[in-house]
Amino acid sequence: MVVEMYEMADLLMQWLILPMALLGWHLFNKGARHETKIAVLAAQMEASKLSYDREMKEMKETIKAIFGKLDSIEYSLRDK
């Protein structure tokens, strides 16, 4: 009777518990890799957004400077 219980426990361990544990371990590792990739992508997206915002700010300042120069040229031409 006791030997049968050990054999049954051994079978359960080999064919049910161990595969489920391995599957759980595999899914955990896969999830951890995905979390890392998501964090990297989020950081890249934030860096791209900051770079884009900085470029837009520079372009706005450049356009303002160009229009300022054009206005000064227009004023000087009107005075003559």
Steps between C-alpha positions, in 0.01 A plus 500: 500500500774743596704403196199569275462845656866576433466379143188713456676803649798436272271482195321817604832674550636388163197558284300773670675712758845527341369598152267757658789643703717520188220669308454752781874570510510545122203740502651699786830542314321592179293759686811647659665535156189668366492744791861590429429552130195713580704715739769550235241592237333745738835666573576524126158649433547757777845593364356538150218717633744724687718530192201585282376760748847657515520514119154657475597763757816580304303525176247736659781721629667498157176591327440782749853629432443484123171687526665757727770562241240520223302751705810712556577489126142600421512790747831624360365483144184690597702777662687574178 
